[in-house]
């Protein structure tokens, strides 16, 4: 057996046996993981099936349907310009999930790439850490307000804010994980026998940091739902008349006396999405600790 094969075999036995019943995939098919996946799946399917679940369009104004309460025709009532709230909520879920599933992976990939480069080059490490410090110095909403003052409000601003917020999270997480794994004997053995940095990262380091990144990805998706809702609520996110959960909640605050369900529906959806992603993150985290 070659020296590199020996080193690679060592990576597969870092000190504890794998527990197949605790793999990430298995964690998502039982308990909290299954509950989270089911919750997200039900909401996503409902959003995708919006044209089948409602006869109205998200921007359609229904004659004579101004601020109607809950009824068989309008399960969440109508808003101040005669639009069906359930319809707008379903289409708003589409926008929220699209933003989350675009922005978070971009932030994860860029942040992870910066974190990896930082472990290789000391100068890049110093620059990256100072940039991360600068980003973390500003709360997400403060950064969002400053950004929209430059670029204007809209879905693009929400995506940029979420990506920026995720850069230091993923960057520092993968940097810490890589530095820890790099000190393991099997990694040192690979370097001693002449393995390249790229080979060592690919074969030894990355397989051991994928699981914590998966946990953080689920947590970040829940944060992205909150950021989008908060930005749209204060008027710097998705712009009306396009529906988003945050903008619907903002509109409902002026009409709670006429139709309280206008706020209840989107609030429940935001809470359910956040809870679903958190349950997935907890299940993956538990599998990682016990597996």
Secondary structure, 3 states (H helix, E strand, C coil): CCHHHHHHHHHCCCCCCCCHHHCHHHHCCCHHHHHHHHHHHHHHHHHHCHHHHCCCCCCCCCCCCCCCCCCCCCCCCECCCCCEHHHHHHHHHHHHHHHHHHHHHHHHHHHHHHHHHHHHCHHHHHHHHHHHHHHHCCCHHHHHHHHHHHHCCCHHHHHHHHHHHHHHHHHHHHHHHHHHHHCCHHHHHHHHCCCCHHHHHHHHHHHHHHHHHHHHHHHHHHHHHHHHHHHHHCCCCCCCCCCCHHHHHHHHCCCCCCCCHHHHHHHHHHHHHHHHHHHHHHHHHHHHHHC
